[in-house]
Amino acid sequence: MKGLQFYRSIGTKSMNVSEIAVTTLDRFHALARVRWQSQYRKRDGERERIDFDAIYLLEINGERPRILACITGDEREARRERA
């Protein structure tokens, strides 16, 4: 839930996955590179789309993978650069 709160706090209106690539590391672990398309509303009211990648280290042990770590860029800085 912290991730959702963070994205709302920087003005995110929606986020959609456009691509997923999974690399198996071993029997219990994988890396998933996820391409996100995020929509923001700028101060002047215009909408803006920013695409970014996130890399997730997953533990695969049971029915559902568990996220062990996440690596992303600096979305706040990307928004500031486009403001």
N, C-alpha and C positions, 0 to 999 in steps of 0.2 A: 504494500500500500504506500510505502514511502516514495517509491518511484512515481506513482500516479500523482501524489501530492506535489512532488517536485515539478513535474511537467506542467501541471495546472498553474503553479506559482510563477512560471516563466511565460505564461500566456498560450500554452498549447490548447488547441480546440479539438484536435483529433489526431490519432496516430494509426497508421495501417502498415502491415507487413507487405512489402512488395517482392521479397526474395528471401529464401532460406537455403543455406548450403551447410551440410553437416559433414564433419570429418571424424571418423571413428579413431580414437586413440588406443583403446584396448577394450577388453570385454565389458568394463564397467564405466568408461569415460568417453566423452566426445566433445568436440568443439562445434558450436553452431554460430555461423556468421549470419546475422539477420539484418536485412536492409529495411529501414523504416522510412516512411513518408509521413512527415508531421506537418500539420496545418496550424498556423499561428494567426492571430489577429494583431496587426500592428497598431501603434498608437493613433494613427490617422484613420483607423477603421478598415484599411485594406487587409486582405488575406494574403498570406505568404506561405509557400511550401518550402520546407528544408528537409532534404534527404540526408540520412546518416546511417552508419553501420554500428552495430553492437556485436560484440563477440562474447558468447556465453560458454563457460566451462560447465559441462553437465555430468552428473553422476547418474548412471543408468543401472538401477538396482530395484527391480519391481515393476509395477505397472506404469508409473509416471517418472520421467526424468526429473531430477532435482538440480536447480541452478546452484553451483558452488561459488562461482565468481562471474562478474560482468565487467567488460572493458568497453567504455564508450569515449567519444570525443567530448569536447566542451561545448555543449549546446548553447549555453548562455553567451559564450564568446561569439559563436556563429550568428546568433541573433543580433548582438551588438554591432557586428561588422556589417550587417544588412540594414540596420535601422537608419 
